[in-house]
Amino acid sequence: MNTLEQYAPDYYRITNGHGKGFEAVMKADVLYNRGDLDSAEILCQKAIYMADSRNQYGIYIAAYYILANISLYRGLNDQYKENMSKIEQIARTDNGKARSLVKLADICNACMFSNIEQQDKIAAWLKDQKKIEDTISFYSLSFVNVLFGKYLILNGEYHHFLGISGQLLGLNNLFSYVLPQIYTYIYLAVANQETGETSKAHKFLLEAIKLAEPDSIYMPFVHNYSTISDLMAETVVSRDFSSFIKHVVKISKNYEKGIKSIKKAGHILADYGLTVREADVAKLAAQRLSNKEIASQLFIAESTVKSNMKVIFNKLQINSRAELKNFFE
């Protein structure tokens, strides 16, 4: 990353600004995977500013995708929806024959749907390995296969995943793609655990930890923690990895709270007719935040919070914030 940052200005100069913002968004991705959300968010905003000045739409989408992941982690449904909406807006401008931005938006949406376990909403072509191979470039295939692997695991198609895992690992190794390797080993651990091969499950999880620990790559484990938490506790690791495991556990607790809030907000939206804004206000009010504190967090006027609270109480047919808390538990 340091090398990329050093040479990015020269690259922009000789290509007339092509890919403007790539080094910022790539570093943001690194920091996100290390759990440094604040620094990642700052770099994403920088990347968006740089990309916007040169119409670098791929960089733009990548930055908003990371911001959406950060919003998901923090349980901020309004920001999450807004970031994903930005991706959709950019994709709709794509009139090219390849429809590359539309495909990229499909991939971003699919990743989010898999994180909140709504895999039924994933675009059809991303549920079919043959269609994926026909649609995605060879160089990007490893990363999209991570998504396909998660889809199979979520659907309980463990034998299917085990059957193609050798091919996935071979492709990852061909390009030395560490992140897809880590995810693949995690899914191998889950698949083997679910099919009764416990010793293999421990072995593959340990391989994932060995790959991730040197660069402090926590998020692949965080994204799958609800599935691998027991397995991780059972896997025998050396003291060298104890700090890494502690970080994963700590980050995962906050992530699971965020996921729960996003899911709950979605249910409330569907079941009680709340708008996205009202759901976000309701969630913060349920945490006993004052109207002033809610206004500050959501960047809206305190009077707007007050009017939203009246609507929320009316729609949910409740009279106090104490009752409101029940909707988020």
N, C-alpha and C positions, 0 to 999 in steps of 0.2 A: 504493500500500500504506500509506503514511503517513497518507493521508486516511482510508482505511478504519479503521485503528487508532484514529484520533482520534474517529471518530463511532460506532464499534461500541457503546460503552457506552450511548449515547443510543438506538441502534436496539434493543438488548436491553431497555431500560427501557420503550419504548413498545409493544413486541411481546411482553412478558412472557417474555423469554428465547428467542424463536424464533431458530433458527440459531446457538445458542451455540457459540462456538469457530471461527466461519467465518473471522475475520480471522487467527487463528493458523495454521489449516491452509492458507489461501491464501498467507500469507507463507512457510510451510514449503515450499510448492510452488515459489515463486520461488527460495528459497535452494537447494533441491535442483537446480533447473535451472541454477543458477550453480555447482554443484559444492561448495557449503558444506554437507556432509552432517551434521556435528556440530550446527550451529545448526538445521538442518531437523529433526533428530531431537528436539531439545529442544522445539521448537515443536509437533511432532506429539504429544508426550506432554502438553503443555499443552492442546492442542485436545481430546484424548481425555478428559482430566479435566473440561474445561468441558462437553463434549458429553454425557458420561456422567451428569452431574448433572441434565440436562434431557431425556435420551432423544433426543438429536439424532442419529439413526442414520446419516443421510447424511454428516454431519461425521465421525462415528466411522469409517465405512468409508473415507472419503477419507484420514484420518490414517494408518490401518493400511496403506492402499495405498502411501503415500509411504514408510512404514517398511519395507514389503516391498521396494520399489525400492532402498532404502539397504542392506538385507541382501543383496540380489542383487549390488549393487556391491561389497560387502565379501566376498562369497563365503561368507556364513554361512548354510548350508543350514538349520540348525535354526531360526534366527530367521526366515528367509524362510518356512518352512513354517508356523511359529506365527502369523506376521502374516496370511498368507493364510487360515489356519484361522479366525482371528478374524472375518475378512470373511464367511466361509461361515456361521459361527455366527449373526452378526447377520442375514444374509439369510434364514436359516431361520425367524426370528421374524416375517417379513413375511406376514401373512394378508390383506392388502388386495387389492382387485380388480385394481389396476394392477400389483401385484407389482414396484414400482419398485426395492426393495432387491435383489430377485433379479436384475433386469436390471443393476443397478449392479455386483453381484458378478460376473455374467457378463462384463461389460466389463473389470473389474479382472483377472479370470483370463485373459481373452483377451490383454490387454496383456502380461501376464507370459509367457504361452505364446509370444507373438510374439517377445519379447526373447530367449528361450532356444531359438527356432526349433523349437517344437513346435506349429506352427499347426494340425495335424490335431486337436488337443484343443480348439480354439476352439468355442464354442457355435454350432450350425448357423445360428441367425438372424443372427449377426454375420458370416456369410460370404455373405450375400445382400443386395445393396443395396436391393432393394425392401422386404424385411422390416425392414431397418434404418430406412428412411424411415417405415414404418408403425408402428414401435415407439417410436422416439425423438422427443422434442420438437424442433421446428424450431430452437430456440436451442442445443440440444446437438449437433445433427447434425454440425457441423464437426469436433468433437472425436472422435466415433465414426468419422467418415469417415477420420480419420488412421489408426485401427486397421484399417479396411477396406483402405486404401491399402497398409499394411504387409503385410497378408495377400496381396494381389495380387502385390506385389513378391517376397515370399518364395516364392510359387508360380510365379514366372517369367511371370506374366500381364501383361507389360509393355504390350502393345498395348491390353489392356482398361483398364489404368490411364490410359494416354495418352488414350484415348477419353473418359474421364469427368473428366479433370483440369481442363478449363475450368469445368465445373460446380462442382467442389470449390473452385477459386480464387475463383469468383464468390461462393459462399456465405461463404467466409472474409472476403472484402473487404466484404461486406454488413454484417458485425458488427465489422469491424476486429480480428478474432481473429489476433493475431500468431503465436502458437505453432502452430496448425494450418497457417498459411501457410508457416512455416519447414519443417515436416515435408513439406508437399506439394511445395515446391520441391526438397527433398532427394530425394524419390521420383521427381520429374520428371527430376532429374539422373541417377539410377540407370537409369530406364527408357530415357532417350535414349542413355545410354552403352551399354546392352545391345542396343539396336536400331541401333547404328552411327552415331548422330547425336552425335558427340563434341563438336562446337562448341556445340551446344545444351545438352549435359550440363554443360559448363563454365559456360555462361551462367546456368543455373538454380541451380547450386551457389553461384555468386557472389551471386545474388539472395538465397539463404538466409542466406549469411554477412552480407550488408549489413543484413538484417532483425534478425539475432540479435546482432550485435556491440554496438550501443548499450546494450543491457541485459544483456550478458554471459550470453546464453542458450546454454549449451554442450551440454546433454544431448541435444537432438535429433540432433546430430552424433555424440555419444558412442554413443548407442543404435544408430547405423547405421555406425559407424566401420569395422567389418570389411568393409563393402561399398563405402564411399566413400573409403577411405584413399588408394588410388592416384590416384583422381580429384582428391582434394583436393590432393595433391602436385603434380599437373599443372596445376591451375587457377591462372592468373596473377592474383594479388591485389596490391593496393597495400600499402605499408609500414604503412598505418593498421590493417590487419587481421592483421599478423604476430603480434602478441601474442595475439590471439584464437585463431589457428590453433595456437600453441604450447600454450595452455591446453587446447584440445580434444585434442591429441595426448597430453598428460600425463595427463589424466583418463581418456582412452580406454584407455591401457595398464593401469591399475588395474581399470577396468571389465571389460575382456576377461579378466583373471585371475579376477575374481569370477564371471563367466559360466561360464568353464571349470570352476571348482570346483563350481558348482551342477550343471552338466551331468554332471560326473564323479561327484559324489555320487549323482545320480540313477541313473547306470549301475551304480554299486557296489551301491546299494540293490536294484536289479532283479536283477543278476547273482549277487550273493553273499549276499543275504538280510540285510544289515545294517539295523538300525533307523536312523531319522533321527539320533538321538543318537549312535549308534556311528559313523555316517558323519562327523559333525562332529568327533568325537574323533579319528578316523582321519586326517582331513584336516589337523588341527593337529599331530598327532604326526608326520605326513609332513614337516612343515616344521621338524622337530627341536625343537619346543617341549617343555619338561619337563612332567611330570604336574601340577606346581604351576601352571605358566603356563596350561596347558589348562583347569584347574579355574577359574582366575581369569577367563579369557575367556568361559567358558560358564556361569559362576555355579553350579558344582556342586562337590561335595566331592572332594578329591584321591583319597579311597578309591574313589569312583565311577569316576573316570578309570582307576584301576588295574584295577578289575574289568572295565570296558569294553574295556581294552586286551587283556586275556586272551581275551575273547570274540572280538574283532576278529582277533587272531592265529590263533585256532582256525578261524574261518570262512574266512579268506583263506589258511589253511595256510601261514603264514610265521612267522619266528622273530625278526625284528628290525625296527626302525623304518627302517633303510636299505632293506630290501625293500619296506616299506610305501610308500615314496616312489614306487616304480614304478607304483603304481595311480593316481597323480595326475599322471602325465606323459604 
